[in-house]
Amino acid sequence: MPAEVDKLADVRDLAERLFVARERGVPIAPIRGELREKDIAAAYRIQVLNGARRIDAGARVVGRKIGLTSAAVQKQLGVDQPDFGLLFDDMAYRGNDVTIPRKVLIAPRIEAEIALILSRDITKPVKDIDEMATFVAAVAAAAEIVDSAIEGWNIGIVDTIADNASSRLFAIGEPQPFPTQADLAACTMSLTKNGEAKAAGSGAATLGHPLVALQWLANKAVEFEHPLQAGDIILSGALGPMIPFDPATYTIEITGFPTLTVRAVP
């Protein structure tokens, strides 16, 4: 029993360090060396502790983000599996043309995604993407602003999970009715910075299909006894590599969606 108490105390200490780093905008050293190697369960406990702290302060959960679904991003960060984090109301910028202040961030990067909006609660495991499609009400072009509280983005899977999957802000364009006949995996994406092409990809980058990524998340959420709910916004994963989020104008073009413009200001 004492060992379990000590372990819980360590988790709470790590959660506090990450929370303070975010509040002050000052990154900390990686935490993965202070947990058992790839102790993903402990990392999610840290995420839950800091999520509960935000909720207690008045923030409201509006969905989840799925991270590390793109082979390109996994390669950038040296990890080999997806993760997820919480989306809060105060993280959201809504509309097809949004302005985001960069000064509140540490070392942000931007990535283009497809957002899925749920039509109903998902309380049981989903067997395939055909069933998964029945839970989706709408879709939208989106951008996630990821930002690590770990110094120099020196992260492993444990670091990013504990740090709410490195999620900081997101922009979501005007939702469109879910296109039941469209192939979201075949959607192409381009991300430009001040008109210069910086990243490209497709819907297939998200575990092969955005609905596959959503199925993975839905089933994980059921397993963790925090199921997805009607109205949740789900960021289904990066369609291509993330790039630094400097003061500039970023334009995201995804086949079948209105253009999403994100303006970063100092």
C-alpha positions in Angstrom: 0.0 0.0 0.0 2.7 2.6 0.8 4.2 2.0 -2.7 0.8 2.8 -4.3 0.5 5.9 -2.2 3.9 7.1 -3.3 3.1 6.4 -6.9 -0.1 8.4 -6.7 1.8 11.2 -5.1 4.3 11.2 -7.9 1.5 11.3 -10.5 0.0 14.3 -8.7 3.4 16.0 -8.6 3.9 15.5 -12.3 0.4 16.8 -13.0 1.1 19.9 -10.9 4.3 20.6 -12.8 2.6 20.3 -16.2 -0.3 22.5 -15.1 2.0 25.2 -13.8 4.1 25.1 -17.0 0.9 25.7 -19.0 -0.2 28.5 -16.7 3.1 30.3 -16.8 4.0 29.5 -20.4 7.4 28.1 -19.3 8.2 24.6 -20.5 9.6 21.8 -18.2 11.9 18.9 -18.8 10.4 15.6 -20.1 8.6 13.6 -17.4 8.8 10.2 -19.0 11.9 9.3 -17.0 9.9 9.7 -13.8 7.4 7.0 -14.7 7.8 3.3 -15.6 8.8 3.0 -19.3 5.8 3.9 -21.5 3.4 3.8 -18.5 0.5 5.0 -20.6 -2.0 4.4 -17.8 -0.2 6.8 -15.5 0.1 9.3 -18.3 -3.7 9.3 -18.8 -4.2 9.6 -15.0 -2.1 12.8 -15.1 -4.2 14.1 -18.1 -7.4 13.3 -16.1 -6.2 15.1 -13.0 -5.4 18.3 -14.9 -8.6 18.0 -16.9 -10.6 17.8 -13.7 -8.8 20.8 -12.4 -9.8 22.8 -15.5 -13.4 21.7 -15.1 -13.5 22.7 -11.5 -12.3 26.1 -12.6 -15.3 26.4 -15.0 -14.1 25.0 -18.3 -16.5 22.8 -20.2 -15.5 19.7 -22.2 -16.7 20.0 -25.8 -15.0 16.9 -27.3 -11.8 15.1 -27.8 -8.8 15.2 -30.1 -7.1 12.1 -31.6 -3.4 12.5 -31.9 -0.6 10.7 -33.6 -2.8 9.1 -36.3 -0.6 10.3 -39.1 2.5 8.3 -40.0 4.2 11.6 -40.8 3.5 13.1 -37.3 4.4 9.8 -35.6 7.8 10.0 -37.4 8.3 13.6 -36.4 7.8 12.8 -32.7 9.2 9.3 -32.5 6.0 7.5 -31.3 4.2 4.5 -32.7 0.5 4.7 -31.6 -2.4 7.1 -31.4 -3.4 9.0 -28.3 -6.2 11.3 -27.3 -6.9 14.4 -25.2 -9.7 16.7 -24.1 -11.1 19.7 -26.0 -12.5 22.5 -23.8 -14.8 25.3 -24.8 -12.1 27.9 -24.1 -9.8 26.2 -26.6 -12.2 26.7 -29.6 -12.2 29.3 -32.3 -15.2 28.9 -34.6 -15.8 30.1 -38.2 -14.1 29.9 -41.6 -11.8 32.8 -40.8 -10.4 33.1 -37.3 -7.6 35.0 -35.6 -5.6 33.4 -32.8 -3.2 35.3 -30.5 0.1 33.5 -30.4 1.4 35.2 -27.2 -0.5 32.7 -25.0 1.5 29.8 -26.4 4.9 28.2 -25.8 6.1 26.6 -29.0 3.0 26.1 -31.1 2.6 24.2 -34.3 -0.5 24.0 -36.6 -1.9 20.9 -38.4 -4.9 20.5 -40.7 -7.7 18.0 -39.7 -11.2 16.9 -40.3 -13.6 17.5 -37.4 -16.4 15.1 -36.8 -19.5 16.1 -34.8 -21.5 13.4 -33.1 -25.2 12.9 -33.4 -25.7 10.7 -30.4 -23.9 9.1 -27.4 -21.6 6.1 -28.0 -22.0 3.8 -25.0 -20.9 0.5 -26.5 -18.0 -0.6 -28.7 -18.4 0.2 -32.4 -17.7 -2.8 -34.7 -16.8 -1.1 -38.0 -16.8 2.2 -39.8 -20.2 1.6 -41.4 -21.7 1.5 -37.9 -19.4 4.4 -36.9 -20.9 6.6 -39.7 -24.3 6.3 -38.1 -23.0 8.4 -35.1 -21.8 11.3 -37.1 -24.0 14.3 -37.7 -21.7 16.8 -39.4 -18.1 17.4 -40.5 -15.9 20.5 -40.7 -12.4 21.6 -41.8 -10.3 22.2 -38.7 -6.9 23.2 -37.5 -5.4 22.1 -34.3 -2.8 24.3 -32.6 -0.6 21.8 -30.7 1.8 23.1 -28.2 4.1 21.2 -25.8 4.7 22.0 -22.2 7.8 19.9 -22.6 11.0 21.9 -23.4 12.0 21.7 -27.1 9.2 19.3 -28.0 11.5 16.5 -26.6 8.5 14.2 -26.1 7.7 10.5 -26.0 4.2 9.0 -25.9 4.0 9.4 -22.1 5.0 13.1 -22.2 2.4 14.0 -24.8 -0.5 12.0 -23.3 0.1 13.5 -19.8 0.2 17.0 -21.5 -3.4 16.5 -22.8 -2.0 15.0 -26.1 -0.1 18.3 -26.6 -3.4 20.0 -27.5 -3.8 23.7 -26.8 -6.3 25.4 -29.2 -8.3 24.5 -32.2 -10.2 26.3 -35.1 -13.3 24.7 -36.6 -14.9 25.9 -39.8 -18.6 26.0 -40.4 -20.0 22.4 -40.0 -21.4 20.7 -43.1 -23.9 17.8 -43.0 -22.1 14.5 -42.9 -21.6 13.4 -46.5 -22.6 9.7 -46.3 -21.6 9.1 -49.9 -18.3 10.9 -49.7 -15.0 9.1 -49.2 -13.3 11.1 -46.4 -10.2 9.0 -46.8 -9.7 10.3 -50.4 -10.0 14.0 -49.4 -6.8 15.9 -50.2 -5.5 18.7 -48.0 -3.1 21.6 -48.6 -1.8 23.9 -45.9 -0.3 27.2 -46.9 1.5 29.9 -44.9 1.1 33.4 -46.4 0.3 31.7 -49.7 3.3 29.4 -49.7 2.6 25.6 -49.7 3.9 24.1 -46.5 2.1 20.8 -46.0 -0.1 18.4 -47.9 -1.9 15.1 -47.2 -5.1 13.3 -47.3 -7.9 11.7 -45.1 -6.1 8.4 -45.4 -3.4 9.8 -43.0 -5.8 9.3 -40.1 -5.3 5.5 -39.6 -6.4 5.0 -43.1 -9.8 6.8 -42.7 -11.1 9.4 -40.3 -13.9 7.0 -39.3 -11.3 4.4 -38.3 -9.7 7.0 -36.1 -13.1 7.9 -34.6 -13.8 4.2 -34.0 -10.5 3.8 -32.2 -11.3 6.7 -30.0 -15.0 5.7 -29.4 -13.9 2.2 -28.2 -11.1 3.6 -26.0 -13.6 6.0 -24.4 -16.0 3.2 -23.7 -13.1 1.1 -22.2 -12.1 4.1 -20.0 -15.7 4.6 -18.9 -15.9 8.1 -20.3 -17.9 7.5 -23.5 -18.3 10.0 -26.3 -21.5 12.1 -26.2 -23.9 13.7 -28.7 -22.6 17.0 -29.8 -19.0 16.2 -29.1 -16.4 17.7 -31.5 -13.8 15.1 -32.5 -10.6 16.2 -34.2 -9.8 13.0 -36.1 -6.1 13.5 -36.6 -3.6 15.4 -38.7 -3.9 15.0 -42.5 -0.3 15.8 -43.0 2.8 17.1 -41.1 2.4 19.9 -38.6 4.4 23.1 -39.1 5.5 26.0 -36.8 2.6 28.4 -35.9 4.3 31.7 -36.4 2.5 35.1 -36.9 1.2 34.6 -40.4 -2.0 33.7 -42.3 -2.6 30.0 -42.8 -5.0 28.6 -45.3 -6.4 25.1 -45.2 -8.0 23.6 -48.3 -9.7 20.1 -47.9 -11.6 18.6 -50.7 -15.4 19.2 -50.3 -15.0 21.7 -47.4 -15.1 25.5 -47.3 -11.6 27.1 -47.0 -10.5 27.6 -43.4 -8.3 30.6 -42.8 -6.4 30.9 -39.5 -4.5 34.2 -38.7 -1.8 34.0 -36.1 -1.1 37.3 -34.4 1.7 38.2 -31.9 
